[in-house]
């Protein structure tokens, strides 16, 4: 925001062109951590996985549309709010589920399956909800998501199964590389969209915060209504509230609108990590108190 020129270009090289390659590296790293065991929950608890996926691709997209309409943002800014809602959950949800002592296996499975479904569901939801705001070519968006997500994850899976020693070495450094990549992506998008942020920044931060918090609340509430166990309710809440802002940023880049459509995804990442950490930490402490009192958190109907 203060020195945007530092994150716009180096000589004649446009730094925005780094966004997609950085995301592909992050997705490749995700692929190296995945195995068939990460999809076991689909067979073992198909109902829980299905509930998570339905909540993921219904609550956040329509909540994003409602908020974008209520705040009366310019069309491309509004489309960005909808885009983050139409994106799948990301790796942050798995980390937060671990901290919250929720169902990590279920979280990993929902994230993996949601990511694989994104090439089909995200473009169709964007066409339905944001088609009047920006031009949405669902076919092209599908191919873009496959290139950004599916191909790198597929390569990561291949490395994981065929080159196990190399895969272990890669996994050691990928978290640090992923964090650095996301920080750089956010900086580049902020620099590119500085003027738009100055225009709607405060309102957009509030909108994104509401989107995130209501995602947790509605995800948790839906799981409670469906009589899921407490650990699973927490998992669904985190899966719904925590989105893959990096993927949404990559899509905005492929649309050629990273400075407008990409703003909501760029803001969503830092905000969700702050609120997610606070929520997960609170749940963990709550869980410790209940354990010390001898209460079964697996089957207890109330948090």
NORDA-V693667 format. One record per helix or strand of 2 or more residues. SS is the DSSP state (helix for helix, strand for strand). FROM is the first residue (numbers start at 1). TO is the last residue. If there is no record, write none. Layout:
SS/FROM/TO, SS/FROM/TO
//
This chain:
helix/4/7, strand/9/10, strand/13/14, helix/15/33, helix/36/44, helix/46/56, helix/59/71, helix/75/86, helix/91/99, helix/104/130, helix/138/162, helix/164/192, helix/194/225, helix/230/241, helix/245/254, helix/261/292
//
